[in-house]
Amino acid sequence: MSENRYPTEELDQNWEDDGTMPGNVAELSEAVIGHKIVSALNEEIPGHWYGATRGLVLTLDNGKRVVLRDTDDCCAYTAVQSFLLHPEMVDHAILGVGTTEGYSKWHIYADLGDVMELEVGWSCGNPFYYGYGFDITVEEIPAEATL
C-alpha cells in the first residue's frame, strides 16, 4: 500500500497552525518509515535546552531511538497525552504517519492497520507568538544500553 491512509488535515494557517503540526508529522515519518517499533515508553527526559520534560521514546529495530519531547511555552504547548501500541502489528514495517481530529490523534501505520495511536494535546497559544510542536530527535542507542 503506497497511498496515505490518512489524508493531510487542513487547518487555518492564520489562527490554528503555522505549519508546525504538519512539519512534526513529516519529521516523525522520516524517522520511522521502513522500520519497526521495538518499544514505546513515556519517560521523563532531559529538556532540549535545560531541565527535564516528558516525552515519548520509540525504540526502533535499526538501533535508534526517536524522542518526541513535549513542549510548553506560556499558553502554547504540545504533549503526548496517551498512546496505544498494537502488539499484534509490531512485526510490520511502518508505511506512514497520519493524523485525524485536528492533529490530536496521530496514527503510525503499516500495511494492515495502525501499529500505534497517539492522543496529542496541543495549542498554538496566541498565534504564533509562542513556540509549540514536538521537539523530535533521533538518537543512537548507547552501546552499554544494549548489553
Helices and strands as residue ranges (DSSP letters): H 20-32, E 37-46, E 52-60, E 64-69, E 71-73, E 76-85, G 87-89, E 96-100, E 105-110, E 113-123, E 135-140, G 143-146
